[in-house]
Amino acid sequence: MDDFIIPACNEDEAIGKLEKVLKTASEYGLEINFKKCHFLKRRIEFLGHVIEDGRVYPSPDKTEAVKNFPKPTTTKQVQSFLGLTGFFRKFIQGYSKIATPLTNLLKNDAKFRFEEEEKQAFLKLKELLCSGPVLRIYDPKCYTELHTDASIEGFGGVLLQKAPDDGCLHPVHYFSRKTAPAQRKYSSYELEVLAIVESLKKFRVYLLGVKFKIVTDCSAFTKTMEKKDLGTRVARWAMLLEEFDYVIEHRPGVRMKHVDALSRRPIMEVSSLGIVSQVRRRQDEDGELLAIKEILKTTSYQDYTMKDDVLYKFVKGRELLVIPSSMQESVIRQAHERGHFAAARTEKDLEQNYFIPGITKKVSDLISNCVPCILTKKKAGKQE
């Protein structure tokens, strides 16, 4: 047995617990190396963490190792860096989203490339871990909330507790994960439920047996959970939820910015290095767009142009990023889910920055299958 802590709220409680531990060790013949022991400490370093005054943060030697980690030149070095930072992912809001360009390098068929997108992810993780992130230690007696969010790119949650000293909600643990290929086919509603279910699995050790509140921007969640004709997948999730003692609060996305970052990429900003780099790669995988790029190397072609090997098209005087067919559904879905706007509004937002052939029909088809929008229309119809 090695490395264990005896927590206590005050000195008297600590001494009482210590007596019990030492008595048990004596009864069972356990030897203790007192040279390695520390007693009645208010600040300790334990398994790479510093614990002090009800708070926990990465130990200085770990953050120093992250700070001094050299720019990776091989896949193995990327793996080492992700292993180091991933150990502290609970401190980083939206870790999986930020690390995506680096984790993509670990795929079996991936070629090693460390360009601007990978560099920005590398530097961002360094910055966040070296900026002194702090979490509160979980207290089962404190008021607890679980905030969740999801998008086609990923999902996540943040566990928060109201501190007795200031009455404010503080983060206890961040959780985020990229969506698997199969999960990307889920409806927006199913993704929101998935975020709740996976967050509950992650925080089960904290939440089982205590009352807490789930805060989500999915307005249809509560009503759908009460339906008798649930789909197989959602019904399975509903059974898992039954073991927890919770209440649901719907909070509009505009008030959920702190958790949106766990799941969403800023899709309406063309200046985002992530989307431009991703589009460039997908354009090169699209036969038609690749052919246009080849033509532009020697002559002009219709209203297309290239900048930094990225294809754009001029439409009504605006330079629009050309979205390859493999990304169109994802981009349209994310634009719509920013507020579940009507087709005309969604199309207008997209046309500010992106060129998608046949956009009107594609937007209409996607929105016609949006579960939250369908439920909202049915509710409005019943009230009329």
N, C-alpha and C positions, 0 to 999 in steps of 0.2 A: 504494500500500500504506500502511495506517495502523493504528496501535494493535496492537502485538504484544508478547508477553512471552517472555523467555528464562528458563525456570525452572531452578533448580539447588539441590542439597542443601547446598552449602557454597561458600565464596568461590573456592577453586581451580577447582572445576567450573564456576562462573559465568564466571570469566575465560577458561577454555578454550573454552566455548561462545560467548562474546562475540567472541573472536578469529576463530572460524569464520564467524560471521554477518557481521562487518565485512569479512573477506576475500572472502566471496561477494558482498557488496554492491559492493565495489570492482571485482571481476571483471566484473560485469554492469552497471556504471554506475549503480547506484542511489544517489540522493542522500539523505543523512540530516541532519535538522535537529537538531543536538546541543543546541540550547537547549531542546528539548522532551523530551530524553532523561533518564532517571533510571537510574543504575547502582548495582548492589550494594545494593539496598534490601530490607529485611526486611518492610516493610509498604508496599503499593501500593494505589491505587484504580484499578480497571480496569472499564470498561463498567458502571458503577453498582454495583460490588462492591468490598469491601475484602478483600484477601488478606493474611493474616498468620499466621506460625507454623503452616502446615498447615491453617488454617481459613479459611472464607470467610463473609462476612455482608454484608447490604445497606449501601451507603454512607450516611453520616449525612444528606447532602443529599436522598437519595431518601426515607428514612424521615421526614424533616422535611416533605417535600412530601405524603406520605401523611397525616401527623399534622394538617397544616393544610388538608387538602382539605375544602371546605365541603359541607354537606348538599346532595346533588343535588336539583335541582328540575325537571330535564328528562332525557329518555332519553339525550341526547348526553352529559350530565354523568356519568350512570351508566356509560356506555361508556368515558369517559375514566378514571374511577376504577378500573374493572375492568382497563383497559389498564395502568395504573400498578401496581396490586397484582398483576396476573397475571404481570408480568415477573418477580416474585419468588415465584411459586407453589411453586417447588421447596423453599422454606424453610418452607412452611405445611402442616402435617399436615391432610389433609382439605379442601384449599382449595375444590374443586368443590362439596362438600356445603355448606360455609359460605356460599359465594357464590350458591347456587341462587336465593334470593329476588331477588337483583339480576340475575342472568343471565336469569331469567324475564321481566324487564321489557324485554329486548331482542328478544323474539319479535315477529314481524310483527303478530300480532293482539292484542298485549298493550296494555292501557290503563295509562298511567302512574299509579302509586300508590306513595307512600312512607309506609307505615304502620309499625306496630310490628315486624312481621317483617323488613321491608326495613331499617329503622333498626338492628335488632339485628345483622343481617348486616354492614352498613356499619361499625358500631362494633367488631364482633369482628375484622374484617379489619384495621382500624386498630390495634387493641390488639396483635394477634399480630405485625404487622410492626414495630411500634414497641417491642416488648419485647426486642429484641436477639437474634433467632434466629441460630443458628450451625450451619454444616455443616462436616464435615471434607472436605478435598480427597481425591479418589479416588486410591488407590495400588494399582496392579495386583499388587504383591507382598504385599499384606495379605490375610488371611483375610476372605472376603466372604459375606454372607448376603442373600437377597432374601425379604422377608416380604410376603405378599399376603393380601387378603381381598376379599370381594364380598357385595353384597346387591342386592335389586331396585332400590334407589335409586342405587347407584353401585358402583365398584370402585377398587382402588388398590394401591399397593405402596410399600415403603420399602427403599432400598438401604442396607445397613449394613456397616461394616468394623471389624475389631478393631484398635484403635490400639496400636502398639508401646510407647508410653509408659505406658499404664495397663492394657492387656490387656482393655479393655472395648469393647463394640460401640457405635459412634457413627453417627448418620445422615449419609449422603452426599448423598442426594437423595430428596425425597418426590414421589410421583406419585398423582394421583387424577383420576377422570373420572365424570361422570354417565352412567347407562345411557341408551342410545337407546331410543325406543319399541319397536322390534323386539326389543331385548335384554331388555326387561322381561318378555318371554314365555319366556325361557330358564328351564330348571330351575335349582335352586340349585347343583347340581353343575356345570352348564355355565357359570354365572356365575363360579364359583370358578376354573375352567379359563381363562375369559376374562380374569380378573384376572391370572393368571400369564402368559398369552400377551401381553397388552397391556403389562404391566410389562417383560417381556423385550424387546419392541420398543422401549420407551422407553429402556431401559438397555443396549441392544445394544452401543453403542460401548464400554461399560465391561466387559461380561460375555463378549463373544465371544472365545474363545481362552484363557479362564481357568477354573479350577475354582471352583465356588461351590455354596452350599446354598440350596435353595428351601424356605422354611418356610411351611406352609399349614395351616389347620384343616379342610381337606377330606380326610377319612380315606379316601375311596374313590378318590382321584386315582391313586395308584400302580397299584393293581390294575386299574383301568379302562384305563390307558394300555397295559397288557400284553395286553389283550383283542384278538382278531383281528377281531371283528365291530363295530368302532366305527362310530358314525353319521358321516355325511358331514362335518358341521361339526367334530366332535371329531377325526376322522381328519386333517382339514386342519391343525388346530392341532397334532396330534401330530407331523406332518412338520416343522412350524416348530421344534418343541422339539428335534428331532434334531441341529440344528447347535450346540447348547450342551452344555457339559460340566458337568453338575450332579448332585446327589443331592437326594432329597426327604425332608423330615422332616415328619411330621404332628404338629402341636401343637394341643391342644384350644383352642377359642375363648376359654376363661376365662384362658388364658395369653397371648392375642394382643390384649390391650386396646389396645396402642400402635398397632396397625395397623387394628383394628376401626373406629377413628375415621375412617379414610379412606373408609369405605364406608357406615357405618350411621347411621341416625337413631334416637334413643331413642324407640321406639314405645310403650313401656308407660307412659310418663309423660304424663298428660293435661295437666299443667301446662306442657308444652313449647309455647312460643308458635308454633313452626313447624307442629306438627300441628294445633293448634286453628285457626290462620289458614287452613291448607289445607282443613280440613274445612268451615269456614264458607263458603269459596268454592265447594267442590264441593256443599255442601247447596243453595246457591242455583242450581246448575245441574241439580238433581234435582227434577223436576216435583212429585212426591208430597211431598217434604220441604218444598219451597217453599210448597206449598198449606197444609201444617200451620203453617208460620211465619206465614202471612197470617191464619189462623184465630186463632192465639194473640195477635195484636195487638188483638183485640176481645173474646175470651172464652177460657175454659179448654178444653182438649181432651185427653181421656183422661189419661195420666200424663206428658204432654210439658210441657216448660218451656223458656224462652229466657233466655240470659244473654249480653249483648254481641252480640246477633244470631246466637248459636250455639245450635243445637237440642240439648237433652238429654232423657233419659227416665228416670223413676224406676222402678227394678225392684228389688223386695225391699228397699226402703228406701235403695237406692244411686242416686246421680245419675250416669247413664252418658252419655257422649258418643255421639250418634247418628252412625254411620258411613254415608255415602251409598253406594249400590251401586257406583259407579265406583271406590271406594277399598277395598271389602271384601276382595277377593282379596289386594291388596297388604298390608293390615294383618294378615290371617290368616297370610300367608306369612312376614312378618317375625317375628311372634310364634312361629311354629313353628321358624324357623331360628335362634332364640336358643339352641336346644339340641337340635333335632330331637326334641322331646317327643312322647309319644303324643297321640292326639286329645283324650282327656279332660283331660289336663294343659294342652294348648294352649287348649282351650275355657275352662277355669277361669281361666287367666291373662287371657284377653281379657275375660271377664265382670267382672273387677275394675274395669274402666274404660270399656268400650265396649258399645254396644248394636248388635247385628247380627242382624236377623231371620233365622230359620232357621239359626242359627249351627252347630248340631250337624252337619247335612248338609254345609254349606259347608266346615267344618273337615275332616270325614272325606273329602270328595272331593279336597281339596287334598293331604292327607297320603297318600292312596292313590296319588298320582302323583309323590311325592317320591323322586327317584332314590337319594340316599344311604340313605334308610330302606328302600327296596326291596332294595338291595344288602346292607344289614346283616341284614335278615330272611333273605335267601338264604344268607348266610354262616352264620347261626345254625342254619338248617335242615340244612345239610350236616354240622355238628358233632354233631347229635343222633343 
